[in-house]
């Protein structure tokens, strides 16, 4: 552990502004603000104490302590007895064809998925790709690292394939790995864009509405030209970055 690195607090009064009219508790607002800064700091950087955090955000030491404890609970900070509190992790790397469950992006921390919806009813705001046909299976999942939500997945499968998907598969497996056992894939078409998190996504991802998010749109196409899966993933912009490699 390097003890010479000190966490750089931004200067200026606006750097510590919190919204006292927001229904979100002050400690949670502070924690969300700090997550983005933590992701830009080296692991093992020493983090300021309760008093410095309280001064920066003009809140009580108890509120500052709650914010820091939340970040410890979520794995962004870690306490070392007799030494202090330190940055514990950087951003998670999401890769286009890598399995979320193998732990390669999380430094071995547990990665899990919660099924939010599975059935024939499409999402009201996210229509299925017409190329999938009229009968589809819709799957929504929340993927987490430990207790921290990272991404919401919205996926559609044609009913001929979807009827073979078990809920236990959606909870424990990469849908892409599952799909590869049924069809021969030819390619994936993707677009990645930055957006502001809407109210529903923000609630699921435990961020503030309007905070930065990444959206990845995708369609998976089989060797016979048919679209066999489509959808989008909405990522927390403060803890996830999208990584890829292009052969030259």
JOFEN-V382288 format. One record per run of one state. SS is the DSSP state (2 for helix, 1 for strand, 0 for the rest). FROM is the first residue (numbers start at 0). TO is the last residue. Records with the same first field share a line. If there is no record, write none. Layout:
SS = FROM-TO  FROM-TO
This chain:
0 = 0-4  6-11  16-24  38-44  47-48  57-59  73-75  80-82  87-90  95-98  102-109  119-121  123-124  126-128  132-134  145-146  162-165  172-173  180-183  196-197  205-210  222-225  236-238  243-247
1 = 5-5  45-46  76-79  83-86  91-94  110-118  122-122  125-125  135-144  147-157  184-195  211-221  226-235  239-242
2 = 12-15  25-37  49-56  60-72  99-101  129-131  158-161  166-171  174-179  198-204
